[in-house]
Amino acid sequence: NHTIMLNPLQTLNSFASRLSGIHSSVAGQDEQRVSSLAPLLSSSLASPTSTVSIPCLWLGPPNEHRGSCSSNTSFRDLRVSHWMSQSVCFENDAAEESVARVPQVLLKSITSSFSAVVDQKRRSFAHNSMQFLAARKKTDSGRDVTLRLATLEMLSKSPIFRVSAAITRFRTMPLSKGRVKEHGGASIGEAELPLACTIELQVIVCNQQKVNIIMHVPGKIRGQFRLDNRNLMENIELELDTAVLYKSMKERACSLVKIADTVATKQVAAHVLLKNKQTQIPAHSSSSKKIPASASSSTPILRDASDTCQLPNNKEHVARCA
């Protein structure tokens, strides 16, 4: 009997392990993955009428055009967390929105939401910094202020990064951490298993600096099953802690903006120096400073907790959001 009681948890564990999503730039590869996942995910469900519910994860209210995050979205933590946790339901059939698309929908919604958060941080950082420098320029028209304004103008007008690769991984806790409930007199039972979701994004900042971003989000997967068929789920629901996810996105966005500011500063300084050489205009004394290399061979990794860029030389460079 003890083994039979664990069957629902084993089913949830199997389903969760297949929710991992991979973003690929190869044409048609995503569709191939959807096709290959269809029978695997469906094998955990009892019938074509079974459903899978996942958190929306978009930054705005769920609608028929999910993923169209407005750049004017007002990011209020409680409201955003509530919107992101709203359920989106997928049916176990061959329709376009079948359960086989769940991994890619989750991945796409995460990358789109993260892009929106970074874009808001970028615009806010550039606007506040430009206001400060505009006031300073009234009393100081030095070259450093002019270069700084040029850098901030560059940051304010265009996106600072693009996602080159992305992956989500779902790992359930040991089955002993799960629970199975059978309601007296009812024909339906419920199983629940804690899980952890790891999100990894590889982004290119200012078309130059490669940065790896890692986020960890706790959650649960629960399912309903018939007592006469514990091996298959009538319905499955995935739950993620969207407050933790949104907080992690904001922290990574702050660090990414700081990295973009550093890279853009070097790019603007190098451009000005090259322009001065081409026009044979004598360089200002301050321009004689060595321009740092335009690209680093190392790839910063933005991790959890300390929001730290960890470089191969083991030194830590903490990037705080202005």
Backbone torsions as a table, in degrees:
resi	resn	phi	psi	omega
1	ASN	NA	-36.2	-179.2
2	HIS	-61.6	-39.9	179.7
3	THR	-66.2	-40.7	-180.0
4	ILE	-63.4	-39.4	-179.5
5	MET	-63.3	-25.3	-179.3
6	LEU	-84.4	-13.6	-177.0
7	ASN	-55.9	-44.1	177.4
8	PRO	-59.2	-38.2	178.8
9	LEU	-68.4	-37.1	176.9
10	GLN	-64.1	-37.6	177.7
11	THR	-64.7	-44.5	178.1
12	LEU	-63.4	-40.2	178.9
13	ASN	-61.9	-43.2	179.1
14	SER	-64.4	-42.3	-179.6
15	PHE	-65.2	-45.6	-178.2
16	ALA	-61.8	-37.6	-178.5
17	SER	-65.5	-19.2	-178.7
18	ARG	-98.7	5.6	-179.8
19	LEU	-85.7	-7.1	-179.1
20	SER	-59.8	136.5	-179.4
21	GLY	-118.8	148.2	179.9
22	ILE	-130.1	128.0	174.6
23	HIS	-88.2	126.5	-179.3
24	SER	-126.7	140.4	177.8
25	SER	-88.1	-3.6	179.8
26	VAL	-78.4	125.1	-176.6
27	ALA	-58.4	130.2	175.3
28	GLY	84.0	-10.9	-175.9
29	GLN	-69.3	-36.7	178.5
30	ASP	-62.4	-42.0	179.9
31	GLU	-66.6	-35.9	177.1
32	GLN	-63.1	-40.1	179.7
33	ARG	-65.7	-39.9	178.2
34	VAL	-60.2	-44.3	-179.3
35	SER	-63.7	-39.9	-178.7
36	SER	-72.7	-27.9	-178.6
37	LEU	-79.6	-25.0	-174.2
38	ALA	-50.9	-54.5	-178.9
39	PRO	-69.0	-29.6	-178.5
40	LEU	-69.6	-46.4	179.7
41	LEU	-70.6	-38.8	-179.2
42	SER	-66.3	-24.3	-177.4
43	SER	-67.1	-14.8	178.2
44	SER	-92.1	-6.4	-174.4
45	LEU	-106.8	148.9	-171.9
46	ALA	-74.8	-35.5	-173.8
47	SER	-157.2	170.2	177.1
48	PRO	-63.1	-16.8	179.4
49	THR	-90.6	-4.0	177.1
50	SER	-66.3	151.1	-178.1
51	THR	-128.3	157.3	174.7
52	VAL	-125.1	125.1	179.6
53	SER	-108.8	133.8	179.0
54	ILE	-129.3	157.8	176.6
55	PRO	-68.1	144.6	-176.4
56	CYS	-62.7	-49.9	178.6
57	LEU	70.0	-5.0	173.6
58	TRP	-75.1	159.1	-176.3
59	LEU	-82.6	-13.1	-179.7
60	GLY	-117.9	178.5	-179.7
61	PRO	-58.4	135.6	178.7
62	PRO	-60.0	137.8	175.9
63	ASN	-150.7	-174.5	-175.1
64	GLU	-69.4	-17.1	177.9
65	HIS	-109.6	60.2	-176.9
66	ARG	-59.5	136.9	176.5
67	GLY	103.4	-10.3	179.6
68	SER	-84.8	73.3	-178.5
69	CYS	-72.0	122.7	179.1
70	SER	-74.5	139.6	178.0
71	SER	-70.3	-12.4	179.9
72	ASN	-98.5	9.6	-179.4
73	THR	-56.9	132.1	175.7
74	SER	-84.6	110.9	-175.2
75	PHE	-85.4	94.2	173.5
76	ARG	-107.0	123.7	-169.6
77	ASP	-50.6	-51.1	-176.1
78	LEU	-65.8	-40.9	-179.0
79	ARG	-66.5	-44.8	-179.4
80	VAL	-63.2	-45.0	179.6
81	SER	-60.0	-38.0	178.7
82	HIS	-67.1	-46.2	179.1
83	TRP	-59.9	-44.1	-175.7
84	MET	-66.7	-25.5	-177.2
85	SER	-87.9	-6.8	179.8
86	GLN	-61.8	141.9	-174.0
87	SER	-80.3	141.8	170.8
88	VAL	-120.2	129.0	-171.7
89	CYS	-105.1	136.8	177.6
90	PHE	-123.9	138.0	-178.7
91	GLU	-96.3	152.4	-179.5
92	ASN	-85.5	69.7	178.1
93	ASP	-142.7	-169.1	-176.3
94	ALA	-94.5	9.6	-178.9
95	ALA	-68.8	169.2	-177.0
96	GLU	-59.0	-36.7	-179.1
97	GLU	-98.1	46.7	-179.5
98	SER	-80.2	170.7	-177.3
99	VAL	-62.2	-22.2	-179.2
100	ALA	-64.4	-19.8	-178.8
101	ARG	-90.9	-4.4	-176.8
102	VAL	-55.6	-48.6	-178.6
103	PRO	-59.0	-43.0	-178.4
104	GLN	-72.1	-34.5	177.6
105	VAL	-65.1	-43.2	177.1
106	LEU	-59.6	-46.9	-177.9
107	LEU	-64.9	-43.8	-179.1
108	LYS	-64.5	-41.0	-178.8
109	SER	-66.8	-36.4	178.8
110	ILE	-66.4	-47.1	-178.2
111	THR	-67.1	-38.1	179.0
112	SER	-66.3	-42.9	179.6
113	SER	-66.0	-42.0	179.0
114	PHE	-62.7	-40.7	178.0
115	SER	-60.8	-39.7	179.3
116	ALA	-66.6	-39.7	179.0
117	VAL	-65.3	-44.3	178.8
118	VAL	-62.0	-41.3	-178.6
119	ASP	-62.8	-40.4	178.3
120	GLN	-65.6	-44.0	178.7
121	LYS	-62.9	-39.8	179.7
122	ARG	-61.6	-49.3	-178.0
123	ARG	-66.1	-40.0	179.7
124	SER	-65.6	-44.2	179.5
125	PHE	-61.8	-47.1	-178.4
126	ALA	-65.3	-42.9	-178.3
127	HIS	-63.4	-49.5	-178.3
128	ASN	-64.5	-40.6	-179.6
129	SER	-68.4	-38.2	179.7
130	MET	-67.9	-36.5	177.0
131	GLN	-63.3	-42.5	179.3
132	PHE	-63.3	-45.1	-178.1
133	LEU	-72.5	-31.7	177.8
134	ALA	-61.7	-40.2	177.5
135	ALA	-67.7	-38.0	-179.8
136	ARG	-69.9	-32.1	-176.5
137	LYS	-65.2	-22.8	179.6
138	LYS	-64.6	-27.7	-179.2
139	THR	-111.8	-11.8	-177.6
140	ASP	-141.4	107.4	-178.3
141	SER	-102.3	25.7	-177.0
142	GLY	-64.6	165.5	-177.1
143	ARG	-63.6	-37.4	-178.7
144	ASP	-61.0	-41.0	178.9
145	VAL	-65.8	-41.0	-180.0
146	THR	-63.3	-43.8	178.3
147	LEU	-64.6	-39.2	-179.7
148	ARG	-64.5	-42.4	178.0
149	LEU	-63.7	-37.9	178.0
150	ALA	-63.8	-39.4	178.3
151	THR	-65.2	-45.6	-178.7
152	LEU	-67.1	-35.1	177.1
153	GLU	-64.5	-38.7	176.6
154	MET	-62.5	-43.1	-179.8
155	LEU	-68.1	-32.4	-174.8
156	SER	-77.5	-19.3	-171.6
157	LYS	-101.2	-15.9	-175.3
158	SER	-143.7	152.9	177.3
159	PRO	-57.7	145.9	-174.4
160	ILE	-98.3	-6.6	-178.1
161	PHE	-155.4	165.0	171.4
162	ARG	-138.9	147.9	-179.9
163	VAL	-85.4	120.5	179.5
164	SER	-97.1	-22.3	177.7
165	ALA	-159.0	150.0	-179.7
166	ALA	-153.8	148.2	178.5
167	ILE	-152.7	143.6	171.8
168	THR	-117.9	140.1	177.4
169	ARG	-127.8	135.7	178.2
170	PHE	-115.5	127.4	-179.7
171	ARG	-129.6	121.0	179.6
172	THR	-83.5	156.0	175.1
173	MET	-75.2	166.7	177.0
174	PRO	-53.4	147.2	-177.5
175	LEU	-57.8	-26.7	179.3
176	SER	-64.8	-19.3	178.7
177	LYS	-84.6	-11.3	-179.2
178	GLY	-84.6	177.0	178.5
179	ARG	-144.0	148.4	177.5
180	VAL	-127.2	126.8	-179.9
181	LYS	-118.2	132.1	174.0
182	GLU	-120.4	117.2	-176.0
183	HIS	-79.7	130.6	-178.7
184	GLY	-58.7	129.2	178.2
185	GLY	81.4	-7.3	-179.3
186	ALA	-99.4	160.1	-179.7
187	SER	-98.7	-1.5	-176.8
188	ILE	-116.3	135.9	174.2
189	GLY	-116.0	170.4	-178.4
190	GLU	-134.3	137.6	177.6
191	ALA	-122.6	147.1	-179.5
192	GLU	-143.0	138.3	-177.7
193	LEU	-138.8	125.3	176.2
194	PRO	-66.3	149.6	177.0
195	LEU	-146.4	169.5	176.5
196	ALA	-129.2	136.2	177.8
197	CYS	-110.4	127.5	175.9
198	THR	-109.8	127.8	179.9
199	ILE	-114.2	124.9	178.8
200	GLU	-122.1	125.0	177.9
201	LEU	-122.6	135.9	170.8
202	GLN	-110.4	120.5	-175.8
203	VAL	-122.7	155.1	175.3
204	ILE	-110.2	117.4	-177.3
205	VAL	-93.8	126.9	178.8
206	CYS	51.8	38.3	178.6
207	ASN	56.7	25.8	-173.9
208	GLN	-144.1	-57.2	-172.5
209	GLN	-90.6	124.0	177.4
210	LYS	-86.9	131.0	-178.9
211	VAL	-133.2	134.4	175.3
212	ASN	-99.8	131.3	-178.7
213	ILE	-118.0	130.0	-179.4
214	ILE	-126.6	128.4	177.7
215	MET	-130.5	140.9	178.4
216	HIS	-118.3	131.8	-177.5
217	VAL	-131.3	125.0	176.3
218	PRO	-78.3	159.4	179.1
219	GLY	-170.5	-168.5	179.0
220	LYS	-144.0	154.2	169.8
221	ILE	-127.2	129.8	-178.6
222	ARG	-131.8	153.4	-180.0
223	GLY	-146.8	154.1	176.0
224	GLN	-107.2	139.6	-177.9
225	PHE	-140.1	156.9	175.7
226	ARG	-83.1	141.2	-177.0
227	LEU	-64.9	-22.7	178.3
228	ASP	-90.8	4.0	178.1
229	ASN	-154.3	75.9	-173.9
230	ARG	-74.1	-12.2	-174.7
231	ASN	-82.1	-16.5	-177.2
232	LEU	-124.1	146.4	-176.7
233	MET	-97.5	136.2	173.1
234	GLU	-75.0	-40.9	178.5
235	ASN	-146.8	147.5	177.0
236	ILE	-128.7	138.8	178.7
237	GLU	-128.1	126.9	175.8
238	LEU	-100.3	132.0	179.8
239	GLU	-126.7	127.9	176.0
240	LEU	-119.9	149.1	178.1
241	ASP	-77.5	92.4	-174.6
242	THR	-69.8	-24.4	175.7
243	ALA	-65.5	-42.3	177.3
244	VAL	-65.9	-42.5	-179.6
245	LEU	-62.5	-46.4	-178.6
246	TYR	-64.7	-40.9	177.3
247	LYS	-61.6	-42.3	179.2
248	SER	-64.2	-40.2	178.1
249	MET	-61.2	-43.3	-179.2
250	LYS	-64.8	-40.7	-180.0
251	GLU	-64.7	-44.2	179.3
252	ARG	-66.0	-36.0	180.0
253	ALA	-63.5	-42.1	178.0
254	CYS	-59.8	-45.5	-179.8
255	SER	-65.2	-38.6	-179.1
256	LEU	-65.8	-38.4	177.3
257	VAL	-64.2	-40.3	177.7
258	LYS	-63.6	-41.5	177.8
259	ILE	-64.7	-43.3	179.1
260	ALA	-62.0	-39.0	178.4
261	ASP	-61.6	-42.8	179.5
262	THR	-64.9	-46.7	-179.3
263	VAL	-64.6	-44.3	-179.4
264	ALA	-64.6	-37.0	177.7
265	THR	-60.3	-44.4	178.2
266	LYS	-64.8	-39.6	-179.3
267	GLN	-65.0	-44.3	179.7
268	VAL	-65.5	-43.9	179.7
269	ALA	-62.6	-41.8	179.1
270	ALA	-65.2	-38.9	179.4
271	HIS	-64.5	-44.0	-179.9
272	VAL	-64.9	-42.5	179.3
273	LEU	-62.1	-42.6	178.7
274	LEU	-65.1	-40.2	179.9
275	LYS	-64.6	-40.2	177.9
276	ASN	-63.4	-39.8	179.1
277	LYS	-66.2	-41.1	-178.2
278	GLN	-66.7	-36.5	-178.9
279	THR	-92.1	-0.8	178.5
280	GLN	57.2	37.1	175.7
281	ILE	-90.7	128.3	180.0
282	PRO	-54.9	130.3	-179.2
283	ALA	-72.4	144.1	175.3
284	HIS	-64.0	152.2	-177.1
285	SER	-55.7	-34.4	-177.9
286	SER	-73.6	-16.8	-178.8
287	SER	-81.5	-4.2	179.5
288	SER	-77.2	-7.9	177.5
289	LYS	-65.0	144.4	-178.5
290	LYS	-65.1	130.0	176.8
291	ILE	-81.9	125.5	-179.3
292	PRO	-60.1	156.1	177.8
293	ALA	-55.5	141.5	-173.3
294	SER	-71.7	-22.0	-179.0
295	ALA	-141.7	144.2	179.0
296	SER	-98.2	143.1	179.6
297	SER	-77.5	-15.5	-179.6
298	SER	-94.7	157.0	-179.6
299	THR	-114.0	112.0	177.3
300	PRO	-61.4	148.4	176.9
301	ILE	-122.0	120.4	178.0
302	LEU	-93.8	111.1	-175.3
303	ARG	-108.8	-174.7	179.8
304	ASP	-77.2	173.4	171.8
305	ALA	67.4	-81.7	-172.1
306	SER	-83.5	-7.8	-179.4
307	ASP	53.8	55.2	-171.3
308	THR	-113.4	141.7	172.2
309	CYS	-88.6	112.5	-178.1
310	GLN	-99.4	119.3	-177.3
311	LEU	-103.9	159.9	-176.4
312	PRO	-57.4	-24.5	-178.6
313	ASN	-81.7	7.1	175.6
314	ASN	71.0	3.1	173.5
315	LYS	-81.9	145.0	-178.4
316	GLU	-106.8	132.5	178.8
317	HIS	-118.9	104.3	-177.0
318	VAL	-84.1	125.5	180.0
319	ALA	-105.7	113.0	-179.5
320	ARG	-102.4	146.5	-177.3
321	CYS	-79.7	132.9	-179.3
322	ALA	-74.9	NA	NA
